[in-house]
Amino acid sequence: GNSHAMALSPCSGSSGPLVVAVLSLVWSGSSFTLPGRSGVRSWGGAGRQSQARGSAGGDDLFERRELDLILDDIDAKSAVCADLPVALCGQVNGYLDTLLDAGSPVALAALDAGKLEGDWGLVYSTDPQTNFLPAGCRVAFNFSPTGPRKGQVEQFITVASNKSAKVRAKGDFEVSDSGVVRYEFSEVAATVFGMEVPVPVFFGKLSNFFETSFFDGRLWVERFQDKERNFVYNVYRYK
């Protein structure tokens, strides 16, 4: 089924209107100006992959090596699919398809809270709902296990050009034996002028999920189909 792992988005169920309002508050409160489509924008996780983590499963594939190089470049230039040449996005998507077709090095049934522990940054996405993010935005998740298949999760949306602008959500997550990571946020806060302001959650908890397609401890890929049955990709890297 369709999955939109970025919970704080304008399209993810009951969280949508709330987060649009929060982000509008953050941007206006910090004098942040939305750029045009020609501006370079990014919401990917900063930093290199940890070479100490995960399986070497897909590393021998030519496509994996090329994908790592391209993702390094995309992250370093703070670029996203909306600002990349169409041909390059097609190349990345093709590499992802090859990687996913070869199989996940970590079996989805073996994915647990311990393997998710740490920080993950969104480095590549073809999901249209992420296009509303302004220049320099980065989306990251932190997972802290409290049991074999559960724990606490935080999501951060930060603005690189303005350190005082940030949206943070906190809640709980669970990992199913099919690789689906479900999470609920019970707390949301926006940082404006250096002060963190709690934001009421009017519809109870904000819930969403990752539908894992590939995981090796360093790269986490979600692939699902939109309403037109086109593939959509979200790619996270361990920070």
C-alpha distance (Angstrom), angle and dihedral (degrees) to the residues before:
residue distance angle dihedral
G1 . . .
N2 3.75 . .
S3 3.77 115.0 .
H4 3.76 130.6 -171.3
A5 3.77 107.0 -171.4
M6 3.77 95.2 -175.5
A7 3.80 97.6 86.0
L8 3.79 96.1 -177.7
S9 3.77 95.0 65.4
P10 3.80 137.8 117.2
C11 3.80 92.4 -110.9
S12 3.78 107.7 41.4
G13 3.76 106.6 105.3
S14 3.79 119.3 -92.7
S15 3.80 92.9 -7.2
G16 3.80 93.3 67.1
P17 3.82 104.8 83.0
L18 3.80 91.0 36.5
V19 3.78 94.9 54.9
V20 3.79 94.9 42.8
A21 3.80 86.7 56.4
V22 3.81 92.3 46.4
L23 3.78 93.8 49.3
S24 3.81 91.2 45.7
L25 3.80 87.9 53.6
V26 3.80 92.2 49.0
W27 3.79 94.3 47.5
S28 3.79 95.8 44.2
G29 3.80 92.1 42.8
S30 3.77 91.6 52.6
S31 3.81 95.5 41.8
F32 3.79 89.5 -114.3
T33 3.82 116.0 168.6
L34 3.78 121.8 -150.1
P35 3.81 111.2 -126.7
G36 3.77 127.7 -136.7
R37 3.77 123.1 -102.6
S38 3.79 89.7 -93.5
G39 3.80 91.3 64.9
V40 3.79 118.8 99.1
R41 3.78 109.8 -111.4
S42 3.79 133.5 -176.3
W43 3.75 139.7 179.1
G44 3.80 97.6 170.6
G45 3.78 126.4 125.4
A46 3.78 116.7 -92.8
G47 3.76 124.4 -124.8
R48 3.77 138.6 38.0
Q49 3.76 126.7 -64.0
S50 3.78 116.2 -94.0
Q51 3.78 106.6 -110.7
A52 3.80 90.1 -159.6
R53 3.78 93.9 66.5
G54 3.75 133.5 83.2
S55 3.75 139.4 -5.4
A56 3.77 125.4 -45.3
G57 3.81 86.6 -134.4
G58 3.80 101.8 128.2
D59 3.79 98.1 20.5
D60 3.79 93.8 97.9
L61 3.78 92.0 59.7
F62 3.80 115.6 101.2
E63 3.78 87.8 -138.9
R64 3.81 92.1 55.8
R65 3.79 92.8 52.0
E66 3.79 91.9 47.5
L67 3.80 91.1 45.7
D68 3.81 91.5 53.0
L69 3.81 90.9 52.2
I70 3.79 93.1 48.6
L71 3.81 92.7 46.7
D72 3.81 89.4 49.8
D73 3.79 89.0 54.1
I74 3.80 94.4 44.8
D75 3.80 91.3 50.4
A76 3.80 94.3 45.3
K77 3.81 91.7 51.1
S78 3.81 93.7 42.0
A79 3.79 89.9 -125.5
V80 3.80 129.5 150.0
C81 3.77 135.6 -166.1
A82 3.80 93.3 -91.5
D83 3.82 89.2 61.9
L84 3.81 98.9 38.3
P85 3.79 126.0 92.9
V86 3.79 111.1 -88.9
A87 3.80 90.3 -122.8
L88 3.81 91.8 55.1
C89 3.80 92.4 50.0
G90 3.78 88.3 50.3
Q91 3.79 89.7 51.1
V92 3.81 92.4 50.6
N93 3.79 91.5 47.2
G94 3.79 89.8 50.2
Y95 3.80 91.7 51.4
L96 3.80 89.5 49.1
D97 3.80 91.4 51.0
T98 3.80 91.0 51.0
L99 3.79 91.0 48.2
L100 3.80 92.7 49.0
D101 3.79 93.0 45.1
A102 3.81 89.2 55.0
G103 3.80 88.9 58.4
S104 3.78 136.4 -110.7
P105 3.84 113.2 -71.5
V106 3.79 87.9 -142.9
A107 3.79 107.6 53.8
L108 3.78 110.2 -123.9
A109 3.81 90.2 -124.5
A110 3.82 88.4 56.5
L111 3.80 94.8 51.6
D112 3.80 107.5 112.8
A113 3.79 140.3 162.5
G114 3.79 93.4 -89.5
K115 3.80 92.6 59.2
L116 3.80 90.4 53.0
E117 3.79 95.0 49.9
G118 3.79 113.4 128.8
D119 3.79 137.7 25.6
W120 3.80 125.3 -30.9
G121 3.79 124.7 -173.9
L122 3.79 127.4 -158.6
V123 3.80 104.6 -123.8
Y124 3.82 103.7 164.5
S125 3.79 132.0 23.2
T126 3.78 136.8 163.2
D127 3.80 91.8 -172.9
P128 3.85 108.6 124.3
Q129 3.80 91.2 -145.8
T130 3.81 90.4 70.5
N131 3.82 92.1 58.9
F132 3.79 91.9 86.0
L133 3.79 91.6 69.6
P134 3.82 113.7 105.0
A135 3.79 128.9 -128.8
G136 3.78 116.0 -59.0
C137 3.81 96.2 15.1
R138 3.76 116.5 145.7
V139 3.78 127.9 -168.2
A140 3.80 119.3 -153.7
F141 3.80 138.1 168.8
N142 3.79 128.8 -153.9
F143 3.81 118.5 -159.1
S144 3.82 122.0 -162.5
P145 3.84 113.5 -177.3
T146 3.80 119.7 -138.8
G147 3.80 94.3 173.7
P148 3.82 140.9 3.5
R149 3.82 93.6 -76.6
K150 3.78 105.5 13.6
G151 3.76 142.8 54.7
Q152 3.78 147.4 128.0
V153 3.79 124.4 -57.0
E154 3.78 134.1 -166.1
Q155 3.78 126.8 -168.4
F156 3.79 121.9 -158.5
I157 3.79 129.7 -166.4
T158 3.79 109.4 -170.6
V159 3.79 134.8 177.9
A160 3.79 111.8 -135.4
S161 3.82 93.8 -157.9
N162 3.80 92.8 52.8
K163 3.79 117.0 37.2
S164 3.81 91.8 -169.1
A165 3.81 93.5 63.4
K166 3.80 114.4 85.0
V167 3.79 141.5 138.4
R168 3.81 118.4 -154.3
A169 3.79 130.5 -173.7
K170 3.80 126.8 -174.2
G171 3.79 132.9 -167.9
D172 3.79 146.6 109.9
F173 3.80 134.9 -60.8
E174 3.80 138.3 -161.5
V175 3.80 130.5 -164.1
S176 3.80 119.0 -143.7
D177 3.80 124.4 -149.8
S178 3.82 88.5 -108.0
G179 3.81 94.6 60.7
V180 3.80 96.9 -100.8
V181 3.80 112.3 140.7
R182 3.81 110.5 -157.7
Y183 3.75 121.6 -170.5
E184 3.80 140.0 178.4
F185 3.77 126.3 -158.1
S186 3.79 116.6 -148.6
E187 3.80 97.1 171.7
V188 3.82 130.0 49.7
A189 3.79 125.8 176.8
A190 3.79 135.8 174.8
T191 3.79 124.7 -151.9
V192 3.81 112.8 -140.1
F193 3.82 123.5 172.9
G194 3.80 88.3 -8.6
M195 3.80 93.5 -55.6
E196 3.81 122.2 112.4
V197 3.79 111.4 -135.6
P198 3.84 120.3 -166.9
V199 3.80 113.5 -126.1
P200 3.83 118.5 -147.5
V201 3.80 115.2 -118.0
F202 3.79 100.1 -140.8
F203 3.80 98.5 -175.2
G204 3.78 100.6 46.9
K205 3.78 116.4 -104.4
L206 3.81 122.6 -1.6
S207 3.81 107.4 -125.0
N208 3.77 134.0 -172.3
F209 3.80 141.0 139.4
F210 3.79 147.6 -136.8
E211 3.79 114.6 -127.8
T212 3.79 99.2 -153.1
S213 3.80 117.4 -144.8
F214 3.82 99.9 164.7
F215 3.80 133.3 14.0
D216 3.79 132.1 168.1
G217 3.81 103.2 157.2
R218 3.79 93.6 -95.9
L219 3.79 102.8 46.8
W220 3.80 124.8 41.5
V221 3.79 118.3 -173.1
E222 3.77 129.8 -172.0
R223 3.80 119.6 -168.5
F224 3.80 124.0 179.3
Q225 3.79 139.0 151.2
D226 3.79 125.3 -104.4
K227 3.80 125.5 -142.8
E228 3.81 90.1 -79.8
R229 3.82 88.6 51.4
N230 3.80 92.5 -113.2
F231 3.79 116.6 143.8
V232 3.80 116.4 -105.4
Y233 3.82 121.0 -163.3
N234 3.80 133.3 -155.4
V235 3.80 115.5 -177.5
Y236 3.82 122.9 -167.3
R237 3.78 127.8 -173.9
Y238 3.77 128.7 -158.5
K239 3.79 109.8 -110.1
